[in-house]
């Protein structure tokens, strides 16, 4: 089947098509979070000179303030000094994910208003900004975890299925033992010893997520290794490595590829769950799981729980619909 035909089959699934388009729009917007939600101005013209605070930090005293600390472009004095000597262009949302709004007139978390479209969290940070940065962090984390774990799982499954025998039995028993370990308790122990960061948490989750595709790839290799073209390649003296990754793997990946969006959805859920339990990323990261926790702890502020519920459920649903579309592409019953 040609690539054009596969794309046509995918887009014939309406849910998959619109889910992919919407997911890409949201993710691309999140990649430019600094231009959309930032407490720094984008461009400033001050005393006939142009400045770009989004790339370089300037002090309060530089724009006529009284302190050598970083300039607060939401401060009335700084805004007035800049407007009297030029102009400035600010992002649509003048708050970053970690910006605390000290000019709130009421207690936190504050309800949605003209300044904060979805309100603020319990520390006075804008929820829209935290959602935007959190989506980018979660998708990139899930993508890296999915790709790396899939590569490892496919490699080990290929070795098991191709060589079989003792190699398959030993690796299969080791995988069964590894999968039976209490993952949550191990994560708690590791989190108590090391301070979780983006990379360390990625490695920790990678320890347990690589087994997702192993069994499927193993089964495909066990089936395909007995095909005539594989036996012919062995007779001709083709190396095992070339047979595995040039002749068998492309056929074995057909079923595996359909599960990648589902694995990615599971990765987002895992990261959010760990952040919710306090075992994930530190509080200075824009975590979606932290917003879930705040929604639980602040039932008097339903805008927090409703916002994160819509975002998380929407993202996971879109990934599921995309996975269904990819499954249709490789479904021989529908394409025959």
ABEGO torsion letter per residue (X at the ends): XBAAAAAAAAAABAAAAAAAAAAAAAAAAAAAAAAABBABBABBBBGGBBBBAAABBBBAAAAGBABABBBBAABAAAAAAAAAAEBBBBBABABBAABBBAABABBOBBBBBAABAAEBBAAGBBAAAAAAAAAAAAAAAAAAAAAAAAAAAAAAAAAAAAAEEAAAAAAAAAAAAAAABBAAAAAAAAAAABBBBAAAAAAAAAAAAAAAAAAAAAAAAAAAAABAAAAAAAAAGBBAAAAAAAAAAAAAAAAAAAAAAAAAAAAAAAAAAAAAAGABBBAABBBAAAAAAAAAABAABAAAAAAAAAAAAAAAAAAAAAAAAAAAAABAAAAX
